[in-house]
């Protein structure tokens, strides 16, 4: 049994939970090295306290699961079969002890599927498995760190492609298309999220939608993008000026950069997570833009582009070696424009490493 399954099995024994069911694509991948989108079909892993794990998935995916290294029981079902009948048969054959508790992803599992599990274990209480999986996933091992570093290199490349594409009259969508095309030529099949390229006043919307806005002199240009590489995500934001920049734009940019660097310097093992947000936010508030920084300082990064922990000022959690997260302060002036600078950060034994390397000094693109 792989170490991750062993860790989860040990937790089930510690908590006296008979079985856990994992069906989010992210947690399934984390535990099995198998990634697929089953669409509406049932897919998941049953992990038992005193028995070997069981993988249930559409029959058409079974060969890929075996190729990923799964060595335990598999239920591969056809579309005309009810997988829950097959699951029940398998569980009955295991002659499990009476289940006092079962565990599943409360935030993910549909109500109908939770009912199906509880019909298998009608007298069991339900315990959420999310906290345990978050605890396991939040500290990355060496192989995960290596993959994410490669993903951040591709994110850096994507920003450079975007900057190289800038010219008067080009649209946001045309630049976006160039970025994704060049990344696909590098072997990237999937972006971490919908790529953002925002010009001028549209950069004042933190989650703006690229469109047919044409680039003109004096625009700030915001790039926010990331790639999925071998199941892991990257996430970078850079903001540049096109042709010219005003003193006010410079001031906003330098304030955001100062806040980002301060949050990075606060990144070290044992630091309170919420303090990273506070130190950056205080700088932006002091500059008079506190009302224009509406989001947290960052988020965890890994299999999901947004995962545990939330890097808000309310988080009393502690940074640990091996954690990877984003630092991304911003100032957004509605109808005028905005600036965001975002890096992916690894906590090391003695401090931090910034994984995204693209320069952060204000660039004026001619």
Residue, then its C-alpha position, 0 to 999 in steps of 0.5 A: x500500500x502506498x504511503x498516502x493510503x497507509x497514512x489514511x488507513x492509520x487515521x481510520x484506525x486511530x479514529x475507529x472509522x470503518x471506511x472512508x470514501x473519496x470521490x473528488x478527482x483531486x483526492x482520488x489522484x492524490x491517493x492513486x496517481x490516477x486522474x480522470x474526469x468521470x463526468x456524471x459517472x461514479x468514481x471513487x476510492x473506498x479505504x477500509x480500516x482493516x481491509x484492502x482499498x477498493x476503486x470503483x470507476x467506469x469500465x472504460x477507464x480501468x486500463x488507465x487506472x492499472x497503468x497508473x499503478x493501482x494494485x488493489x481491487x477494482x470495480x469497473x462497471x458498464x453504463x447499464x449496471x448499477x455500481x452501488x449493487x456491485x459495491x454492496x456485493x464487494x463490501x459484504x464479501x469483506x465481512x467487515x465489523x459493524x460500522x460505528x462511523x464512516x467518513x467522506x468528503x462532506x463538501x464534495x459528495x452529492x446528497x444522493x451518493x451520501x445516502x447510498x453510502x449510508x444505506x451500506x452502513x445504516x447505523x454509522x455516524x458520518x465524519x468529514x475526511x476533508x480535514x485529514x486530506x488537507x493536513x496530508x496534502x498541505x505539505x508537499x513531498x520532493x516529487x510534488x515540489x519538483x513538478x510544481x517548479x516545472x509548472x511555475x517555469x511554464x507560467x513564467x514563460x506564459x507571461x513572457x509570451x503575453x508581453x511579447x504579443x503586446x502591440x497597439x490595437x491588439x485585443x485581450x482575447x488575441x493576446x490570451x490566444x497567443x499565450x495558450x497556443x504557445x504553451x500548448x506547443x510546449x506540451x501544456x494541455x490544460x490551464x489552471x483556470x481561465x487565463x486573464x489578460x486585462x487592459x486599462x480600466x478592465x484591470x481594475x476588476x480583480x476577476x475580470x473577463x477578457x474580451x475585445x478591448x483593444x490595447x492603447x498607449x497608457x494602459x496597464x496590462x494585467x496577466x493572470x495565468x497558470x498551467x496544469x502539469x502532471x496533475x499540479x498547478x501554477x499561478x502567476x500574476x504580473x502587471x505591466x504598463x504599455x508605452x507610458x505610465x502616470x505618476x499615480x500608476x507608478x505609485x500604485x504599482x510600487x505600493x503593491x510591490x512593497x506589500x508583496x515583498x513584505x509578505x514574502x519576507x514574513x514567510x518562514x516556518x513557524x510564522x502565523x499564516x494570517x500575519x502575511x495578509x496583515x503585513x501586506x494589507x497594512x502597507x496598502x492601507x497606509x498608502x490610502x488604498x485599503x478599500x481597494x484590496x478586497x481579497x485575501x493575500x493568497x491561497x494554497x497551491x497544488x493539485x488544485x489551483x485554490x486549495x488549503x490553506x486560505x491565506x487570510x488574516x483570520x488564519x491562525x495556522x502555522x507555516x510549515x516546511x514544504x507548504x506551497x501557496x500564493x502571495x498576491x496583493x492588489x489594488x483595483x480602482x473601478x473604471x480606472x485600472x489596477x495592479x496585482x503581483x502574484x508569486x508561488x512560494x515554497x516554505x523551506x527549512x530556513x525561510x522561503x523560495x519564490x518559485x515564479x521567477x518572472x521579474x517584478x519591477x515595473x516594466x514599460x513595454x514599448 
